[in-house]
Amino acid sequence: MSVSTHITAQRTTLWAEVAVLGVALIWGASYPVAKGALTHMPVLLLIFWRFALAALVMTTVAFRDLRAAGRADLLAGVLLGGILCAIFLAETWGISMTTATNAALIISLCTIFTPFLEFGLRRRLPPAGVMAGATVAVSGVMVLSGGMGALGAGDLLILGAAGLRAVMVVSTKRLMEGSRLSSAALTAVQAATVAGLTMALLLVQSGRAGLLVSADIGGWASVAFLSLFCTVGAFYVQNAAVRRTSPTRVGFLMGTEPLFGFALAWAILSEPATPVALIGAGLIVAGTSLGLAVDRQS
């Protein structure tokens, strides 16, 4: 590889990682916004409309890519969409049963799940520094949430969603490596899959009436934000970034999400920001930074 090609590759990776940090910020905002949206509509309905709108937008954007896509690539996208649906069922129900702060913090445990899953599939342990960084970050989450013994049913659902997020990141890297399916087309297939699965659940549960929403402008504004920014924009960026960097680095960068969620839950929902919470936030930053530094050198 020439020097210029190496520099270009490094810049591409850097911009991919900066973009993932942007995703973490947007997803951090999604917790207080989703908490507010759930006062207007139930969990399944919120997920359906969020992803139906996202599917409509992304199918329009990626129409040509979807028509040219091979069957194997589309099936891989549907599989990833199924994982994504499971994540949001667990995550959104969890948010409805716990605080936005707890949800944002506990979801960051994907930071420790991702490297163990990625390296475990290679039948070896992550580097010691990566494990140390993950441990420090998780310690921060435990400080912020009050420890594992303080986790309720909603918190445990968020914990399950964190594990599924790790599966999602690693699966995207493996299934899409060498794939000709564009990131926009992949996002469209995933969104359509989630919308289709949740629509089926709603029809079984309540019939056609289950698809109707009685929400004010604030409720629909929340759905629009969750769909266009937290789904269309964020998943497109994540799908593109995970192809240009390692799943472990994506996992650690996404580990900064709880900091943004914590800050925005305090600013928007007036959830408390105590000295203990600030210590926990500092541990998350330190652990994430350590894990990224070690993984970059390995």
C-alpha positions in Angstrom: 0.0 0.0 0.0 1.4 3.4 -1.0 1.8 6.3 1.5 -0.9 8.3 0.0 -3.3 5.4 0.0 -2.5 4.7 3.6 -3.2 8.3 4.6 -6.5 8.3 2.7 -7.5 5.1 4.5 -6.6 6.6 7.8 -8.7 9.8 7.0 -11.6 7.6 5.9 -11.5 5.7 9.2 -11.2 8.9 11.2 -14.2 10.4 9.6 -16.1 7.2 10.0 -15.4 7.3 13.8 -16.3 10.9 14.1 -19.6 10.1 12.3 -20.2 7.3 14.8 -19.8 9.8 17.7 -22.4 11.9 16.0 -24.7 8.8 16.0 -24.0 8.4 19.7 -25.1 12.0 20.3 -28.3 11.6 18.3 -29.1 8.2 19.9 -28.5 9.8 23.3 -31.2 12.3 22.5 -33.5 9.5 21.5 -34.1 8.3 25.1 -35.8 11.4 26.4 -37.6 11.9 23.1 -38.9 8.3 23.1 -39.9 8.6 26.7 -42.1 11.6 25.8 -43.5 9.9 22.6 -44.6 6.9 24.7 -47.1 9.2 26.5 -48.9 9.6 23.1 -48.8 6.0 21.8 -47.9 2.4 23.0 -44.6 0.7 22.3 -45.5 -1.3 19.2 -47.2 1.6 17.5 -44.3 3.9 18.1 -41.8 1.4 16.6 -44.1 0.8 13.6 -44.6 4.5 12.7 -40.9 5.3 13.4 -39.7 2.6 11.0 -42.5 2.9 8.5 -41.5 6.5 7.9 -37.9 5.6 7.8 -38.5 2.8 5.3 -40.5 5.1 3.0 -37.7 7.7 3.0 -34.8 5.3 2.5 -36.6 3.2 -0.2 -37.0 6.4 -2.1 -33.4 7.3 -1.7 -32.0 3.8 -2.5 -34.6 2.7 -5.1 -32.1 2.0 -7.8 -29.7 0.2 -5.5 -32.5 -2.0 -4.2 -33.6 -2.9 -7.7 -30.0 -3.9 -8.6 -29.4 -5.8 -5.3 -28.9 -9.6 -5.3 -31.1 -11.9 -3.4 -28.4 -13.0 -1.0 -27.7 -9.4 0.0 -31.4 -8.6 0.5 -31.8 -11.7 2.7 -28.8 -10.6 4.8 -30.5 -7.2 5.1 -33.7 -8.8 6.2 -31.8 -10.9 8.8 -30.2 -7.8 10.2 -33.6 -6.1 10.2 -34.9 -9.0 12.3 -32.1 -8.4 14.9 -32.9 -4.7 14.8 -36.6 -5.3 15.5 -35.6 -7.4 18.5 -33.4 -4.6 19.7 -36.1 -2.0 19.5 -38.8 -4.2 21.1 -36.6 -4.7 24.1 -35.2 -1.2 24.2 -38.6 0.7 23.7 -40.4 -1.5 26.2 -37.5 -1.0 28.6 -37.7 2.8 28.2 -41.4 2.7 29.0 -40.6 0.9 32.3 -37.5 2.8 33.5 -36.0 6.3 33.4 -34.5 7.8 30.3 -31.2 8.2 32.2 -31.0 4.5 33.2 -31.9 3.4 29.6 -29.1 5.6 28.1 -26.6 4.3 30.7 -27.3 0.6 30.7 -27.4 0.4 26.9 -23.7 1.2 26.9 -22.9 -2.2 28.2 -22.8 -3.1 24.5 -19.3 -1.7 24.9 -18.2 -4.8 26.7 -20.3 -7.2 24.8 -19.0 -6.2 21.4 -15.3 -6.9 21.8 -15.9 -10.2 23.6 -18.3 -11.3 20.8 -16.0 -10.2 18.0 -12.9 -11.8 19.5 -14.8 -14.8 20.8 -15.9 -15.7 17.2 -12.1 -15.8 16.5 -11.7 -18.1 19.5 -9.5 -15.7 21.5 -9.8 -13.1 24.2 -9.7 -9.4 23.4 -6.4 -7.5 24.3 -6.0 -6.9 28.0 -6.3 -3.1 27.5 -9.6 -3.5 25.7 -11.0 -5.7 28.5 -9.7 -3.1 31.1 -11.3 -0.2 29.2 -14.6 -2.1 29.0 -14.4 -2.9 32.7 -13.9 0.7 33.6 -16.7 1.9 31.3 -19.1 -0.7 32.8 -18.0 0.3 36.3 -19.2 3.8 35.4 -22.5 2.5 34.3 -22.9 0.6 37.5 -22.1 3.7 39.5 -24.6 5.7 37.6 -27.4 3.1 37.8 -26.8 2.1 41.4 -25.4 -1.4 40.7 -26.8 -4.6 39.3 -29.0 -5.1 42.3 -30.9 -1.9 41.5 -31.9 -3.0 38.0 -35.7 -3.4 37.5 -37.6 -5.2 34.7 -37.2 -2.2 32.4 -33.5 -2.0 33.1 -33.1 -5.8 32.3 -34.9 -5.3 29.0 -32.4 -2.5 28.1 -29.6 -4.9 29.2 -30.9 -7.4 26.7 -31.0 -4.7 24.0 -27.4 -3.9 24.7 -26.4 -7.5 24.1 -28.4 -7.5 20.8 -26.7 -4.3 19.7 -23.3 -6.1 20.0 -24.7 -9.0 17.9 -26.0 -6.4 15.4 -22.6 -4.6 15.0 -20.6 -7.8 14.6 -23.3 -9.4 12.3 -23.3 -6.3 10.1 -19.6 -6.5 9.6 -19.6 -10.2 8.8 -22.7 -10.3 6.6 -22.0 -7.1 4.7 -18.2 -7.7 4.1 -17.8 -7.9 0.3 -21.5 -7.1 -0.2 -22.5 -4.8 -3.1 -25.6 -3.6 -1.2 -25.2 0.1 -0.4 -25.5 1.4 3.1 -28.6 3.3 2.1 -30.2 0.2 0.6 -29.3 -1.8 3.7 -30.9 0.8 5.9 -34.1 0.7 3.8 -34.3 -3.1 4.0 -33.7 -3.1 7.8 -36.4 -0.4 8.3 -38.9 -2.1 6.1 -38.3 -5.4 8.0 -38.9 -3.8 11.4 -42.0 -2.0 10.1 -43.4 -5.2 8.6 -42.8 -7.3 11.7 -44.3 -4.7 14.1 -47.3 -4.2 11.8 -47.9 -7.9 11.8 -47.8 -7.9 15.6 -50.2 -4.9 15.8 -52.7 -6.6 13.4 -52.7 -9.8 15.4 -53.1 -7.9 18.7 -55.7 -5.3 17.7 -56.6 -5.5 14.0 -56.5 -2.5 11.7 -57.5 -0.2 14.5 -54.2 -0.9 16.2 -52.4 1.1 13.5 -54.3 4.3 14.3 -52.7 7.0 16.4 -54.4 9.8 18.3 -51.4 12.1 19.0 -51.0 15.8 18.9 -48.3 17.7 17.0 -45.8 17.1 19.7 -46.3 13.3 19.5 -45.8 13.3 15.7 -42.8 15.6 16.0 -41.2 13.0 18.3 -41.9 10.3 15.8 -40.4 12.4 13.0 -37.2 13.0 15.0 -36.9 9.4 16.0 -37.4 8.3 12.4 -35.5 10.8 10.4 -32.6 11.5 12.7 -32.3 8.5 15.0 -33.2 5.9 12.4 -32.6 7.1 8.8 -29.5 9.2 9.6 -28.0 7.3 12.4 -28.4 3.8 11.0 -27.2 4.9 7.6 -24.0 6.3 9.2 -23.5 3.2 11.4 -24.0 0.8 8.5 -21.4 2.8 6.5 -19.0 3.3 9.4 -18.9 -0.4 10.5 -17.6 -1.3 7.0 -14.6 1.2 7.4 -13.5 0.4 11.0 -13.6 -2.5 13.5 -16.8 -3.6 15.3 -14.9 -3.1 18.6 -14.1 0.5 17.8 -17.7 1.1 16.8 -18.8 -0.5 20.1 -16.5 1.7 22.2 -17.5 4.9 20.3 -21.2 4.0 20.8 -20.3 3.6 24.5 -20.3 7.4 24.7 -24.0 7.4 24.0 -25.0 7.2 27.7 -23.2 10.5 28.4 -25.3 12.3 25.8 -28.4 10.5 27.0 -27.6 11.4 30.6 -27.0 15.1 29.8 -30.1 15.4 27.7 -32.3 13.6 30.2 -31.2 16.1 32.7 -31.7 19.1 30.4 -35.0 18.0 28.8 -36.7 15.8 31.5 -35.0 17.4 34.6 -33.8 14.0 35.7 -31.2 14.5 38.5 -27.4 15.0 37.9 -25.7 14.1 41.1 -21.9 14.0 42.0 -22.1 10.2 41.9 -23.6 10.4 38.4 -20.8 12.7 37.3 -18.2 10.2 38.6 -19.9 7.4 36.7 -19.9 9.6 33.5 -16.1 10.2 33.9 -15.5 6.5 34.2 -17.4 5.8 31.0 -15.3 8.4 29.2 -12.0 7.0 30.6 -12.9 3.4 29.8 -14.1 4.2 26.3 -10.9 6.2 25.5 -8.7 3.4 26.8 -10.5 0.7 24.8 -10.3 2.8 21.6 -6.6 3.6 22.1 -5.7 -0.1 22.7 -7.8 -1.4 19.8 -6.3 1.1 17.4 -2.8 -0.2 18.2 -3.7 -3.9 18.0 
